[in-house]
Amino acid sequence: MSEAISFDDFLKVDIRTGTVVEARPFPEARKPAIILLIDFGPELGVKKSSAQITVHYTPEELVGRQVMAVVNFPPRQIGPLKSEVLTLGFEDENGAIVLAAIDKPVPDGRKLM
């Protein structure tokens, strides 16, 4: 387990829902990845993310899927892409990433409570 943090520390992490509007392979990445364009609604708009999720997902099946992402980390340069958000997932038993899931549709841009 990680070091304990306060509830106020948790509230600083801005986790929002978004819908993948475009997904494509990212062959320039050092580790296999997919570039996601995620719509976070009118307040935040569409943001880019590089996600190492190629074991369990293809770009085609990701379009239209709702995901969760941290939207208030600084952008990170990954090869030629500036990744603007951190898409959330968990490692499976082999270390491959499985996306964190939202089990019912919610409006894009909603904050995790």
Buried (B, 14 or more C-beta within 10 A) or exposed (E): EEEEEEEEEEEEEBBBBBBBBBBEEBEEBEEEBBBBBBBBBEEBEBBBBBBBBBEEBEBEEBBEBBBBBBBEEEEEEBEEBEBBBBBBBEEEEEEBBEBBEBEEEEEBBBEBE
